[in-house]
Amino acid sequence: MEELVKKAQQLAEFLKKEEEILIVTHIDADGITSGAIAYRSLERAGKDVEIRFVKSLDESEIEKIADENIFVWFTDLGSGQIGAIKERISDFIVSDHHVPDAITDNQLNPHIFGYDGSYELSGSTTTYLVARVLGLNHDLVSTAIVGAVGDLQDSNYGRLVGLNRKVLREGEANGFIEARKDIRFFGKQTRPVFKMLEYTFDPYLPGISGNENGAVEFLNSINIRLKNGDNWLRWIDLTAEEKKRITSEIIKILIANNYPFSLIMRMVGESYILLDEPEGTELRDAMEFSTLLNATARYGQEEVGLAVCLGDRGEGYRRAKSLLQNHRRNLSDGLRLVDEIGIVELENIQYFHAGKKILDTIIGIVAGMSYSFANRNKPVIAFAENEDGIKVSARATKDLVEKGVHLAQAIKLAAERVGGAGGGHSIAAGATIPKGSEDEFLRILDRIVGEQLLS
């Protein structure tokens, strides 16, 4: 941690010398929070700052940024393209957690210091390390934790670990955030309990997930109150005994359906409560907040998510909630589609091709959710069409990573072999490849993953 702090201080010194700075960041929850942290910290430092959201950093995008002729702070991206950036842009820093293609003095990246950016430090927590030495920015820790949770950095163990945990402890010590042991389902703050269960697909609850009547019948069968007067009860409204009863019954269902013990154990873990946000809102729980941000990003409304991160609780917040409702519907529909078309298994990987039926901006989320019924012993590869060709999203489990699977390396090699480009993390990665190259890509990727499992 000490080495990372020293590097953060070095990058902060670069920023202090500049008057105009362009922030370039990614379009997911981790990217939005990273950009918001950078923006607010520079604004407080009296800098003239602009922000730009990008899906990826290809050569044309890097060229556009270079034409701005301004100092650039890349957040939650940049490390994987550091060579190409250096060729065109002379003045920049990077705070990223993806696997770097080269080590440079002007980037803060956990991989360079021997940590895993898949679960030990996210783009937002990496960026926070720079912001906290720029000035009095300790309040931005809540935004950083939202980004880490949005990047699923807590999914392997049911809680944040590694350097993320050090950032969390700092937030707790300063009274901004609280970690609570709880069930790790979306909607605890805002949804009636039966709706929370109905829209839970990770893990998939047979007879309950996607089935409103099934969720209601389940709660009735174990004598759980649905209402208090005219008001539907949310998870946060239930007693500790009622929560324990629901959790115990869900565990029985998962055991009866042969779910891995490791997945069942991660169902209960930590929830992160933002103490400055109102109870019963999407902003109170880091998981719900991050999903809210993802909902803005996946539909080209990143600026709405940024506004919410920067404190907009009016029109921006209302717009974000509307996008969230649409997002959850699309995810539910997407998972049902995968269940209908089926997942094809190869020797070492499995895949589905959604064509244009699932948006390329949410295909990765659906791929991860599909583990609720897919073979957990193989990575899931998902294809979706977009204007650039074929978007590839890949997801693995913690157990697969421990056995040697490194999706970022595998996806990058396979994509390059068919004329595409990709990267990411050991447990989650993505690429864009030419349309029509899917079969060759799968053949190459299947072989590479097989070699990783044997090494």
N, C-alpha and C positions, 0 to 999 in steps of 0.2 A: 504493500500500500504506500509506503514511504517513497518508493521510486516513482510511482504514478503521480503522487502529489508534487514531487519535484518537477516532473515533466509538465504537469498542469500549470505550475507557476511559470515555467519557461514560456508556455504558449500564451499565458495571460500577459506576459511582458510584451510579446509581439502585438497583441491586441491593443494594449495601452498606447502604443506608438502611432496607431492609426486613427484617423478622424472619420473616414467613411468605410463601412464594412458591409459586405453582402453575405448573408447567411444562405447557404444552399443545403436543404435538408430533404429527407425522404417523406413519403406520403402516408405512412402508417402511424399508429398511435405513438410508437417510439420515436418516429421522425418528427411528428408534430410537437411532442413534448420537448424533444431535444432542441428544435427550432425556437420554441417558446422560451426555454431557459436561456438560450444564447441571446435571443432578442431582448428579453427583459434585463439581463445582466449588462448588456451593452448600452441599452437605453439609460439605465441608472448611472452608467459610467460617462454619460454625456456624449455618446457617439452618434453619428448620423448612420442609421442602420436600415437596411432593407432585407426582405426575406423572400426566398423563392423555393417552391416545392417541385421536386422532380421524381418521376417514377424510377428512373435509372440514369446512370452517368455513362452514356455511350459517347462516341467521338463527337457527334454533332452537338450534343448537349454541352460537352466540355468546351467546344469551340464557341458556342453562344456565350457561355460564362466568361471565357477569356476575352471576348470582344467588349465586355463591360469595363475592362481595364481598371479593376478595383480590387482591394484586398478581400479575400474570400475565406469565410469560416464554414467548412463542410462539417455537418453534424449528421450522425447516423448513416453516413455513407462516405465514400472517398478512398478508404483504405484499399479496397479491391481494385481501384483504378489509379492508384497513386502514381504509377509510371506514366500513364497517359496524361494525367493532370500536370505533372512536373514539366512535360514537354511543351505545354501551352500556357501555363499560369505560373508566374514567378513568385507571387506573394500570396500565401495561403497557409492555413492550419487545418488540421483534421481532428475531430474527436469522434471516433467511430469504434465499433466493437466487432465488425465483420473481419474475416481473415484477410490480412493485408498481403498485397502482392510484392511488397518491398518494405524495408525498414528505413524510415527517414527521421530526421530530427524534429520535424514540425508536425508530428502526429501523436496523439494520445490514443493508444489502443491496448486493451488488456492482453491480447495475444503476444505483443512484443515483450511483455513482462512476465510471460509464463502463465497467464490466466486464460480461462476459456470464456470467450465473449458470448457463448450460447446461453450461459446461465450464471456466470459470476459477475458480469458487468454489462449493462445494456448501453445503447446509444445515449439515452437520457441521463443515466447515472454517470457515464463517462463525461458527458458535457457538463453535468453538474459539478464535477471535480474542478473543471476550469472556471466555471461561474463563481464558485465559492471563494476562490482566491482573487477574483476581480473586484470584490467589494462585499458589502453586507447582503448576501444573497441566500442566507440559510433557509428562508421561507420557501425557496424554490425546490426544496427537497421533496415536498409532496408531489410536485409535478414530475420529478425524477422517478419517484416510486410508481406513479401511474404509468409512465412509459415502460419501466421494467416489467410490470405486470402485463401490460399490453403486448410486450414482446414474449410473453409466456416464460419469462425467466424463473418463475416460481413453480412451473408445472412439473418438473422432474421430481421434486421433493415435497411438493405441497407447501413450500415456503421459499422465501428468498434466502440465498446462501452466498458464500464468498464475499466479494467486495460489495455486492449489492446490500448484504446484511449490515456491513459497516455504515453504509449510507443510511439505511433504515434506522439503525441505532442512533445515529446523529439526529435524525428527524424526531425520533421518540424523545430523546434527551431535551430537545428544544421545544417540545410540546406541539408539534405540527401533525404528528401521525401516531397511530396506535395499531399494533399487531394483535389480533384476537384469534383464538382457536375457534374454528367454525367450519361448517360444511362449505365446500368450495363450488357452489352453484351460482350462476348468474341470476340476478333479480332479487336478492335478499332484501334490498332496501325498498324496492319500488313495485314489485309484482305481488298480487295475491299468491299465496303458497301454491295453490293448484296450478296457476299459470307458470310459476317458477319451475315446477316439476314438468309440466307439459312441454316447455321449451328447453328442457335439459336434454342435450344430445351427447354430451361428453361427461360421463359415460351415457350410453344409450340405455334407457330403462324400459325393458319390454313391457308393453301394455300401458305404459305411462307417457313416454316421450312421443310427442306429436299427437297425443290422444287426450283431449280435454275431459271427456267422460271417464276415461281410465284413471286420470289423475284425481278427479273428484271421488271416484269409487275407492281408490286406494286410501285416501285420507279418511273417508267415512269408515272404512273397514278397520282402521286402527283408532277410531274415536278422536280424530283431530278436528277442532273447531274450524269452520270455514269462514264464519262471520262473527263480528261483535256488533250486534244491532244491525244497522244497515251497511256497515263497513266491512269489506273483505279484509281478512287478516293477512298481513305480510309475514315473512319469516321473522323480521325484527319485532313483530308484535306477539309472537308465541312465547310460551314459558320455556324455561330450560328443559323441563321434563318432556314437553311436547316435541321440542327439537330433537332430543335424545331418542324418543320413540320413532320418529320419522327416519332418522339416520340409521337406527338399528334395523328397521324393516327394509330399507333400501339396500343395506349391506347383505341381508338375507337373499334379496332378489338377485343381486350381482353374483353371489356365491352359487346360487342355484343355476345360474346361466354361465357358469365356468369362467367368469372374468378373472384375470390374473390378480393374485393377492396384492402385488405391488400397486396396481391401479386402484384397487379398493382402498388400500391404506392411504393413497394420496387424495382420496375424495374428501377427507377431513384434514384440514391443515390450517393455514393462516389466512385471514382476511385483513386487509389494510384499510383502516378507517382514517379519513381526512378530517381532523378534528375541527377545522375552521369552516367546514361545509355543513349545510343543514341536513339533519337526519331525515331519511325517507326520500332523498333525491338521488339521482344517478351520480352526483358528484361526491357523495359521502364515502362510497366504497371504491377503492382503486380499480377493481375489476370492472365495475359498471362504468366508471369514468373512462377507462381505456376503451371499452367497447363503444361508448358514445363517440369518442374521437375516431375510432376506426370507421364508424358509420359515416362520418363526414368525409374521411379520406377516400374511402372506397368508391365514392360517387362524385369525385372531383370537387368537393367542397372543403378542402383543407383549411382555407381561410376561416371558415366557420369554427372549426376545431381550434385553430390558433386563437381566435377571439375568446372562446370559452376559457382556454388556458390562461389568457391574459386578464380574465376577470369579467367578461361580458356575461351578465346574468339576465339580460333582456332578450332582444330579438335573436341574437346569436345562439343563446341557449335554447330558445324555443325551436329554432330551425334545426339545431343539432338533435333535439329529441324527436322531431318529425323524421329526420333521416335515420335515426336509430330504429324506429318502428319498421321502416321499410327494409332496413338492413337485416333485422332478425327474421322477417318474412322470407327474404331472399335466401338466407342461410338454411332455413328450414326446408324451403322448396328445393334447394340445391342438394341437401342431404337425401331427401326423398328420391330425387332423380338418380343419384348414385346407387341407391338401394335398388332402383328399378332396372337400370342398365347393367348393373353388376360390375365387379372389380375383377379384372383378368390377372391371373397369377402366372408369372414366369418363374424361372428357377430361383432367383434371388430377390426379385422385386415384384410388385403388383401395381397395376395402373388402371385408370379409367380415362376416357376421352369425352369431355362434355361439349365439345364443339363450341357453338355460340349460345348454348342453353344455360351456362353459368358464366357470369361476368369474370373476366380475367383478374379483376381486382379483388375478388373474394374466393377464387378457386383454391388458394392455399389454405384458407380457413376451413373450407369444406373438406379438403384433403385430410387435414388434421382431425376433424370431427368424424371422418369416416372410419377411424380406428375403433369407433364404437361397435362396428360389426365386421371390420376387415381383419385380416390375418396380422396379428401384432408381431409376428416373427419376420416380416418383410417390410421394407420401406414402401410407402404409398407414393406413387407418381401420378400427377393429375395434369391433363392437358386442357387448354381452353384457347379458342381463336381470338386474336385481337388484330388491330390494324398493322402491327409489325410482323405478324406471322403466327407462331404458336407460343403461348405462354406455358411454361413448365413450372409446376410447383411440386416440391418433394418434401415429405415429412417422414421422420423415423421416430422410434421410441428410445427412451433412455437405455433400455436393455440392449438394443441394437447398437447404439453408439458405444456402449461398454464392450461390445463384442468386436468392435473395430470399424463399424460403418462411419464414414465421414462424408456426409452428403455434399458439402460445399466443394470438396476436392473432386468427388465423383461426377457431380453435375457439371462442374467447370470443364473437366476433360471431355466428357461426352458431348457437351454442347459445342465446344470448339471443333471437335472432329466432324460435325455436320454443318459447320459454318455459322454457329450461334455463339452466344456468350452467356455465362452464368456464374453463380457464386452463392455465398451465404454462410451458414453455420453447419456444424457437424450434424445437428438434429433437424435442421430446416434449411432448405435452399431453393433457388429458383433460377430460371433461365428463359431466354427467348431463342427459339430455333426456327429455321425456315419451314414453311408449310410443306408437308409431304415427306419430311425427314423423320417423322415420329418413329417409324419402325426401326430404322437404322440407329437412331438415338437410343431406343430401348434396348436393342441388341448390345450396343457398346456399354451402356450403363449397367445392364444386367451382369456383364462380364466383370466390370470394374468393381461393383459391389461384392461380387463373389470373391474376387481377389482380396478385397479388404477384409472379408470375413475369415479368410484363410491365413492372413498375415499375422 
